[in-house]
Amino acid sequence: METGGPKTEKSSRHGIPEYGTMGQTLYDKVFDAHVVRRLSSGQYQLFIGLHMIHEVTSPQAFEMLRDRDLKVPFPGRTVATVDHIVPTEDQSRPYKDDLAEQMMKAIEANTQQFGIRLYQPGSGKQGVVHIVAPEQGLTQPGMTVACGDSHTATHGAFGAIAFGIGTSQVRDVLATQTLSMGRLKVRRIEVNGKLGSGVYAKDVILHILRKLTAKGGVGYAYEFAGTTIEAMSMEERMTVCNMAIEGGARCGYINPDETTFAYLKGRPEAPSGAAWDKAVAWWKSVASDVDAQYADVVKYDAADIEPTVTWGISPDQSVGVNEPIPATSDFPEAERPNILEAYEYMDLSAGQSMSTVHVDVVFIGSCTNGRISDLREAARVAELHGGKVPTSVKAFVVPGSEIVKKEAEAEGLDKVFLAHGFEWREAGCSMCLAMNPDKLKGRQISASTSNRNFKGRQGSPSGRTLLVSPAMAAAAALEGKITDVRQILSKGGN
């Protein structure tokens, strides 16, 4: 680990402490540009450029507005979709789950009353909130972004600073378009080199979490950088930033570049014409300066990253697919009770190979890995494998949005999945958090492309989750157990 040099404090035009006498990070530039004022608490009132809401964390917030007879002053800056409770098999209304139907009715009524646009099922724009906003070009560099969902850090892939917030903060943003928050330190995380065959963005972020731990980012914003990150597509960058929160960081971001601009150009909500040129000039200016100073800098070599799988009950508890599960002695003494808890809950042991672990369920989707490139790679693995999902395994693919689903079907990916024994579903969050009919049962164990492997996360209090990339998930589905996907990819010369 490398650390920055001595830092001296100075003041910006807002009276905000800044470190160093040289350049600034993107985080500092964007934060500074959105400060309304400094509060007596020492926090800052920060203007929020884009606010996204969904059906789960917004109903109470709207009720709080009604209780105080408040309006939404900037309804054009809030966008709503439905994703968490939406079923992915039968989406006919009313939903079979009465609570889900109530939530749907609530967001329909609330968005209509307060003049907020809503992307409903059947609109062609519905999907997981962190997928639909980038698809529409709503998420742009230099923005502050907030949403009542933990994985809002996803939008940092565009060079935005994006925060997950709670229901009372959803109310605050609806009512004032601002949030109160403290300033974070910035850690630069560099990954350099070319990724090997079978190694993807999901493996990169799991590797980083393993090295820095689930609490290592507390008090930080993570800036992801290096040649490996720069070579990634926007969809891969979103996967990396999506899981910054799993490392304890408040947000994670990547500096905008030509890859960012090419993704945004021509999208419905992106600037066009002369406004486009002006926007790109602004976007370039918010990138971290070459002489920016950081609270901390860490560097990793892409060559050290393997296809990765979690073995425990926290996203930082992972190994390369061919590594043994670590022993308790490999961890600091204070962490060992948690490690023993993970062994017991997962019914795994130190020294065991993950290739011995059979799976009951495979879920491909979520805001981490439900984009078109994820589905393409999973389908490629299925075709190279050539077999079918065994009857002992339930495997299903959930596109992250209606746009992703339409694109996948136009490419014939749905037919590939169906031919190899996978189920093909409608867009939604699905088994990522199981607030819908997609749930584990009993002690089932799943290979999942989502972002959390907490106890009970996928619907069963005793269910077990292994986090993997879409390619590794497809391999696990077809083999019925955790498998090194490189064995399959080698059939195609990869």
C-alpha positions in Angstrom: 0.0 0.0 0.0 1.3 3.4 -0.9 0.2 6.5 0.9 0.3 10.2 -0.2 2.7 12.7 1.2 2.2 15.4 3.8 -1.0 17.5 3.3 -1.7 21.1 4.2 -5.2 22.5 4.6 -6.5 25.4 2.7 -10.0 26.8 2.2 -12.1 26.9 -1.0 -14.6 29.6 -2.0 -17.2 27.8 0.1 -15.0 27.7 3.2 -14.6 23.9 2.7 -11.3 22.4 3.9 -9.3 21.1 1.0 -6.0 19.2 1.2 -2.8 20.1 -0.6 -1.7 23.1 -2.6 -1.9 21.3 -5.9 -4.7 19.7 -8.0 -8.0 18.4 -6.8 -9.8 15.0 -7.2 -13.0 14.7 -9.0 -14.8 14.1 -5.7 -13.6 17.4 -4.3 -14.5 19.3 -7.5 -18.0 17.9 -7.7 -18.6 18.2 -4.0 -17.4 21.8 -4.0 -19.5 22.7 -7.1 -22.7 21.5 -5.4 -22.3 23.0 -1.9 -25.2 25.3 -1.0 -23.8 26.2 2.4 -22.0 24.9 5.4 -24.3 23.9 8.3 -23.8 24.6 12.0 -23.3 20.9 12.5 -20.1 21.1 10.4 -21.8 19.2 7.5 -22.7 20.7 4.2 -25.9 21.2 2.4 -25.3 19.6 -1.0 -27.5 20.2 -4.0 -28.5 16.9 -5.7 -28.6 17.0 -9.5 -30.4 13.7 -10.1 -32.7 11.9 -7.7 -34.0 8.4 -8.5 -36.7 6.7 -6.6 -38.4 3.3 -6.6 -41.4 1.6 -5.0 -39.8 0.4 -1.7 -38.1 3.4 0.0 -40.4 6.2 -1.4 -44.0 5.6 0.0 -43.1 6.8 3.5 -41.2 9.8 2.1 -44.2 11.0 0.2 -46.4 10.6 3.2 -44.0 12.8 5.2 -44.4 15.4 2.5 -48.2 15.2 2.7 -48.1 15.4 6.5 -46.2 18.7 6.3 -48.1 20.0 3.2 -44.9 20.1 1.2 -44.4 20.0 -2.6 -41.6 18.7 -4.8 -40.0 22.0 -6.1 -37.9 20.3 -8.8 -39.9 17.3 -10.1 -37.9 17.1 -13.3 -34.8 16.2 -11.3 -36.5 13.0 -9.9 -37.1 9.9 -11.9 -39.0 6.8 -10.7 -39.0 3.2 -11.7 -40.2 -0.1 -10.1 -37.8 -3.0 -9.6 -37.5 -4.4 -6.1 -41.0 -6.0 -5.8 -41.8 -6.6 -9.4 -42.3 -10.3 -10.2 -40.1 -11.6 -13.1 -42.4 -14.4 -14.2 -46.0 -13.2 -14.2 -46.2 -9.4 -14.3 -50.0 -9.2 -14.8 -51.9 -6.9 -12.5 -52.9 -7.0 -9.8 -49.8 -8.7 -8.5 -50.4 -11.9 -6.5 -48.4 -10.4 -3.6 -50.8 -7.9 -2.0 -48.0 -5.8 -0.5 -46.3 -5.6 -3.9 -49.5 -4.4 -5.4 -50.0 -1.8 -2.7 -46.5 -0.5 -3.3 -47.1 -0.3 -7.1 -50.4 1.6 -6.5 -48.6 3.9 -4.1 -45.8 4.9 -6.5 -48.2 5.3 -9.3 -50.4 7.7 -7.2 -47.4 9.5 -5.7 -45.6 10.2 -9.0 -48.8 11.4 -10.6 -49.7 13.7 -7.7 -46.2 15.3 -7.5 -45.5 15.4 -11.3 -42.7 12.9 -11.4 -42.0 10.7 -14.4 -42.4 6.9 -13.8 -41.0 4.1 -15.9 -43.6 1.4 -15.5 -43.5 -2.2 -16.7 -44.6 -2.1 -20.4 -43.3 1.4 -20.9 -40.1 0.0 -22.6 -38.0 1.9 -20.0 -38.7 0.0 -16.8 -36.0 -1.9 -15.0 -33.5 -1.8 -12.2 -33.0 1.8 -11.1 -29.2 1.7 -11.5 -29.5 0.3 -15.1 -32.3 2.5 -16.5 -30.9 5.9 -15.5 -27.6 5.3 -17.4 -29.6 3.8 -20.4 -31.6 7.0 -20.7 -28.5 9.2 -20.4 -29.8 10.7 -17.1 -26.5 9.9 -15.3 -23.8 12.3 -16.4 -20.3 13.3 -15.3 -20.0 16.0 -12.6 -23.4 15.2 -11.2 -24.4 14.5 -7.6 -26.8 11.5 -7.6 -28.9 10.1 -4.8 -31.3 7.2 -4.5 -32.9 5.3 -1.7 -30.8 2.2 -2.5 -27.4 1.1 -1.3 -25.9 0.5 -4.7 -26.3 4.1 -6.0 -22.5 4.1 -6.2 -23.0 2.5 -9.6 -23.5 5.9 -11.2 -20.0 6.9 -10.1 -18.8 5.0 -13.2 -19.7 8.2 -15.1 -17.6 10.5 -13.0 -20.5 11.4 -10.7 -20.6 11.2 -6.9 -23.5 9.1 -6.1 -24.9 8.2 -2.7 -27.4 5.6 -1.4 -29.8 7.3 1.1 -32.5 6.3 3.6 -36.2 7.1 3.5 -36.0 10.3 5.6 -33.3 11.5 3.2 -35.5 10.6 0.2 -38.0 13.0 1.8 -35.4 15.7 2.2 -34.3 15.5 -1.5 -37.9 15.5 -2.7 -38.7 18.6 -0.5 -35.5 20.6 -0.9 -33.4 18.9 -3.7 -30.5 18.9 -1.1 -28.9 16.6 1.4 -26.8 17.3 4.5 -23.6 15.3 4.6 -19.9 15.4 5.6 -16.9 15.5 3.4 -15.1 12.2 2.7 -11.5 11.4 2.3 -10.5 10.0 -1.1 -8.6 6.7 -1.7 -7.3 6.1 -5.2 -7.4 2.4 -6.1 -5.3 1.6 -9.2 -5.5 -1.7 -11.1 -3.0 -2.0 -13.8 -2.4 -4.5 -16.6 -4.5 -6.8 -18.8 -7.0 -9.1 -17.3 -6.6 -12.8 -18.1 -9.1 -15.0 -19.8 -12.2 -15.6 -17.7 -11.5 -12.6 -15.4 -14.1 -9.9 -15.5 -15.0 -6.6 -13.7 -16.9 -8.6 -11.0 -13.6 -10.5 -10.2 -11.8 -7.2 -10.0 -14.1 -5.6 -7.5 -14.3 -8.8 -5.4 -10.5 -8.9 -5.4 -10.3 -5.3 -4.2 -12.9 -6.0 -1.4 -10.9 -9.0 -0.3 -7.7 -6.9 0.0 -9.2 -3.8 1.6 -12.0 -5.6 3.6 -15.6 -4.7 4.0 -14.9 -1.9 6.5 -11.7 -0.6 4.9 -13.5 2.2 3.0 -15.4 3.7 5.9 -15.1 7.5 5.7 -13.8 7.3 2.1 -14.8 7.8 -1.5 -13.1 5.3 -3.7 -11.5 6.6 -7.0 -11.0 3.5 -9.3 -8.2 4.1 -11.8 -5.3 2.4 -13.6 -4.9 0.9 -17.1 -7.2 -2.0 -16.3 -10.1 0.3 -15.3 -9.4 2.6 -18.2 -9.7 -0.4 -20.6 -13.1 -1.3 -19.3 -16.4 -0.6 -21.0 -19.0 1.6 -19.2 -21.0 -1.5 -18.2 -17.9 -3.1 -16.7 -17.1 0.2 -14.9 -20.7 0.2 -13.5 -20.1 -3.2 -12.0 -16.9 -2.1 -10.2 -18.5 1.1 -8.8 -21.7 -0.8 -7.9 -19.9 -2.7 -5.1 -17.8 0.2 -3.7 -20.4 0.3 -0.9 -19.6 -3.3 0.0 -16.1 -2.1 0.9 -17.5 0.4 3.3 -17.0 3.4 1.0 -19.8 6.0 0.8 -19.3 6.2 -3.0 -17.0 5.1 -5.7 -16.2 6.7 -9.0 -14.1 6.6 -12.2 -12.9 9.7 -14.0 -14.8 10.4 -17.2 -13.1 9.9 -20.5 -13.8 9.2 -24.2 -15.4 5.8 -23.3 -17.8 7.7 -21.0 -18.7 10.3 -23.7 -19.1 7.7 -26.4 -21.6 5.8 -24.2 -23.6 8.9 -23.5 -23.7 10.4 -27.0 -27.2 10.1 -28.5 -29.0 8.9 -25.4 -32.5 10.4 -24.9 -31.5 12.6 -21.9 -28.0 13.4 -22.9 -27.2 16.9 -24.3 -27.1 17.3 -28.1 -25.8 19.8 -30.6 -23.9 22.7 -29.2 -25.0 21.7 -25.7 -23.1 18.4 -26.2 -19.8 20.2 -26.9 -20.3 22.4 -23.9 -21.1 19.5 -21.7 -18.1 17.5 -22.8 -15.8 20.4 -22.0 -17.3 20.6 -18.5 -17.1 16.8 -18.0 -13.4 16.8 -18.9 -12.8 19.6 -16.4 -14.2 17.7 -13.5 -11.8 14.7 -13.8 -9.1 14.5 -11.1 -6.1 16.6 -11.8 -2.9 14.8 -12.6 -1.4 16.3 -9.5 -4.4 15.6 -7.3 -3.5 14.5 -3.8 -5.2 11.6 -2.1 -5.6 10.5 1.5 -4.4 7.0 0.4 -3.3 5.2 -2.8 -3.3 1.5 -3.3 -2.2 -0.5 -6.4 -3.0 -3.9 -7.7 -1.8 -6.0 -10.6 -4.5 -7.4 -12.9 -2.3 -10.5 -13.5 -2.9 -11.4 -9.8 -6.7 -11.6 -10.2 -8.4 -14.9 -11.0 -12.0 -15.8 -11.5 -13.3 -15.2 -8.0 -16.0 -16.7 -5.8 -17.1 -15.7 -2.3 -17.1 -18.4 0.3 -18.5 -16.5 3.3 -21.2 -14.2 4.5 -19.6 -10.9 3.5 -18.5 -9.8 0.0 -14.9 -9.5 1.1 -14.7 -13.2 2.0 -13.6 -14.6 -1.3 -10.9 -16.6 -3.0 -9.7 -17.3 -6.5 -11.6 -20.3 -7.9 -8.5 -22.6 -7.5 -7.5 -21.3 -4.1 -8.4 -23.1 -0.8 -10.7 -21.4 1.7 -8.4 -19.6 4.1 -7.7 -20.6 7.7 -8.7 -18.5 10.6 -5.0 -18.0 11.3 -4.8 -16.0 8.1 -7.0 -13.3 9.6 -6.3 -10.7 12.4 -7.5 -12.1 15.8 -10.3 -9.6 16.0 -11.8 -10.9 12.8 -11.6 -14.6 13.6 -15.1 -14.9 15.3 -16.7 -13.6 12.1 -14.7 -16.1 10.0 -15.8 -19.0 12.3 -19.4 -17.8 11.9 -19.0 -17.8 8.1 -17.6 -21.4 8.1 -20.5 -22.6 10.2 -23.3 -20.8 8.3 -22.0 -21.8 4.9 -21.1 -25.3 6.0 -17.6 -24.9 4.5 -14.2 -25.4 6.1 -10.7 -24.0 5.9 -8.6 -25.6 3.2 -11.7 -26.7 1.2 -11.7 -26.1 -2.5 -14.7 -24.1 -3.9 -14.8 -26.5 -6.9 -16.3 -29.1 -4.5 -19.3 -26.9 -3.8 -22.5 -27.9 -5.6 -25.2 -25.4 -6.3 -29.0 -25.6 -6.2 -29.8 -22.3 -7.8 -28.1 -19.9 -10.2 -29.2 -16.3 -10.6 -27.9 -14.1 -13.4 -29.0 -10.5 -13.2 -29.2 -7.6 -10.7 -27.8 -4.0 -10.8 -24.4 -5.5 -10.6 -24.5 -7.9 -13.6 -27.8 -7.6 -15.4 -26.6 -5.6 -18.4 -26.4 -6.7 -22.0 -22.7 -7.4 -21.9 -23.2 -9.6 -18.9 -25.9 -11.7 -20.6 -23.8 -12.0 -23.8 -20.9 -13.4 -21.9 -23.1 -15.9 -19.9 -24.7 -17.0 -23.2 -21.2 -17.4 -24.8 -20.2 -19.8 -21.9 -23.4 -21.8 -22.4 -22.7 -22.2 -26.1 -19.1 -23.2 -25.6 -20.1 -25.7 -22.9 -22.7 -27.2 -25.2 -24.6 -29.0 -22.4 -27.8 -28.3 -20.4 -28.5 -27.2 -16.9 -29.0 -30.5 -14.8 -32.4 -31.1 -13.4 -31.0 -30.7 -9.9 -30.3 -27.0 -10.6 -32.7 -24.1 -11.1 -31.0 -21.5 -13.3 -32.6 -18.3 -14.4 -31.6 -15.1 -16.3 -33.2 -11.8 -15.4 -32.4 -8.9 -17.7 -31.8 -5.7 -15.8 -34.3 -3.6 -17.9 -36.9 -3.8 -20.6 -34.3 -2.3 -23.0 -31.8 -5.0 -22.1 -34.4 -7.7 -22.5 -35.4 -6.4 -26.0 -31.8 -6.1 -27.1 -31.0 -9.6 -25.8 -34.0 -11.1 -27.6 -33.0 -9.3 -30.8 -29.6 -11.0 -30.6 -31.2 -14.4 -29.8 -29.7 -14.6 -26.4 -33.0 -15.7 -24.9 -33.0 -18.7 -27.3 -29.5 -19.6 -26.3 -30.4 -19.6 -22.6 -33.6 -21.6 -23.1 -31.9 -24.2 -25.3 -29.3 -24.8 -22.5 -31.9 -25.2 -19.7 -32.0 -21.7 -18.3 -35.2 -19.8 -17.6 -35.7 -16.4 -19.3 -37.5 -13.8 -17.2 -38.8 -10.2 -17.3 -36.8 -7.3 -15.9 -36.5 -6.7 -12.2 -34.2 -7.0 -9.1 -35.3 -10.6 -8.7 -33.3 -12.8 -6.3 -30.7 -10.2 -5.5 -32.8 -9.3 -2.4 -35.8 -11.5 -2.7 -38.5 -8.8 -2.1 -40.4 -10.6 -4.8 -41.3 -14.3 -5.6 -37.7 -15.2 -6.5 -36.3 -16.7 -3.2 -34.1 -19.4 -2.0 -35.7 -22.2 0.0 -34.3 -23.7 3.1 -30.5 -24.4 3.0 -30.3 -24.0 -0.8 -27.0 -22.6 -2.1 -26.9 -20.2 -5.0 -24.3 -18.9 -7.4 -25.4 -15.4 -7.9 -24.2 -12.4 -10.0 -25.6 -10.0 -7.4 -23.7 -7.9 -4.8 -24.4 -9.3 -1.4 -24.0 -12.7 0.2 -25.4 -11.7 3.7 -27.3 -14.3 5.7 -30.9 -14.5 4.4 -30.2 -12.0 1.6 -31.8 -14.2 -1.1 -35.0 -14.9 0.8 -34.4 -17.9 3.0 -33.1 -17.3 6.6 -30.7 -20.2 6.1 -30.1 -19.9 2.4 -26.5 -19.5 1.2 -25.1 -17.3 -1.6 -21.8 -17.4 -3.6 -21.1 -14.2 -5.5 -19.5 -14.7 -9.0 -19.3 -13.2 -12.4 -22.0 -14.0 -15.1 -19.5 -16.3 -16.8 -18.8 -18.2 -13.6 -22.5 -18.3 -12.8 -23.3 -19.9 -16.2 -20.5 -22.4 -15.7 -21.8 -23.3 -12.3 -25.3 -23.8 -13.7 -24.2 -26.1 -16.4 -21.8 -28.1 -14.3 -24.0 -28.1 -11.1 -21.1 -26.9 -9.1 -18.5 -24.1 -8.9 -16.3 -24.5 -11.9 -13.3 -22.6 -13.3 -14.9 -21.0 -16.3 -11.5 -20.9 -18.1 -11.9 -24.6 -18.7 -15.0 -23.9 -20.8 -13.6 -20.7 -22.4 -10.5 -22.7 -23.6 -12.8 -24.6 -25.9 -13.3 -21.4 -27.9 -9.6 -20.6 -28.0 -9.9 -18.1 -25.2 
